[in-house]
Amino acid sequence: MNKKLYRSRTKRTLSGVCGGLEDYFDIDVTIIRLVWVLISILSGGFPGIVAYVIAVFIIPEQPVGYHNEDKYRGNSDYKVNEEDENK
């Protein structure tokens, strides 16, 4: 398994940092955002904001057309829409 951390292009509110963490750790993006906000509030706000800005510059943006295939491999709940497949 060769997972890479990217900022998400699709699950973004500001710049996709939390969405990328969701893809990497396979945790719901809402939980990641809540934890980030909690840490920011409990630390006085400034360290959480600085950490986010640093993450924006350090974590590369997800390449166009990239999707995390490992997330769906072996998952019987994931179905490909047949209409999209036939196009």
N, C-alpha and C positions, 0 to 999 in steps of 0.2 A: 504494500500500500504506500503510495507516494503522494500524500496530501500536501497541498501548498496553501498558504494563507494569502488571500487576495481581498481587496475591498470589493464588495458586491456592486454590480451594475444594476441589479433588479430590486434588491431589498435595501434600499437606502432612504434615509430620512435627511441626513446632512451629506455625508460623503461615502457611506457604505461600510464604515469600519465595523459596526455591530453586526451588519448583515454578513460580512465576511467571517467574523468570529462564529456566527451561527452555522455557516457552512462548514467551517473547520472543526468545531467541537460538537456539531450535531445537537445543539441546544436551541430551543425556541428563541427567536430574536427578541421577543418581548421580555423574556427573563434576562437576557444579556443587557438590554437597555435599562431595565429596572435596577439591576445590580450596579450598572455604571452610574446611574443617577444617585443611588443610595451612597455609593462610595464617594461620589463628588460632594454630596451634601454633608456627609459625616466628616469629610476632610477639609471642609471650609470652601468647597467649590473650585478653588483655583487649581489644585493638583489634578483633579479629574478633567478639567478643561485643557490643561497643558498636556496631559497624557493623550487626550483625544487628538489634539493638533499634531503632536509628535507622531501618533499612529497614522494620521492622514499622509504625512510625508514619508514615513518608513514603509508602510504596507503598500505594495504595488496594486494598481487597479486590475481587476479581473480582465483577462484578454477577451476580445470579442469572440463569441461562439463557444467559450469555455463553459462547461457545466460539470458539477461534481458527480461523475458517474458512480463512484463507490457508494454514494448516498442511496441510490436507487437499485443497486445490484442486490438481488435476492429479496427484494421487498415485494411481496405479492399484492400490496395495496396500491402500488404504483402501476398505472395503466397508461399506455400510449393511446391517444385518441386516434382511432382508425381513419377518420376523415383527414386528419393532418398527415398521417402516414402515407395516404394514397395520392397526395398532391405532388 
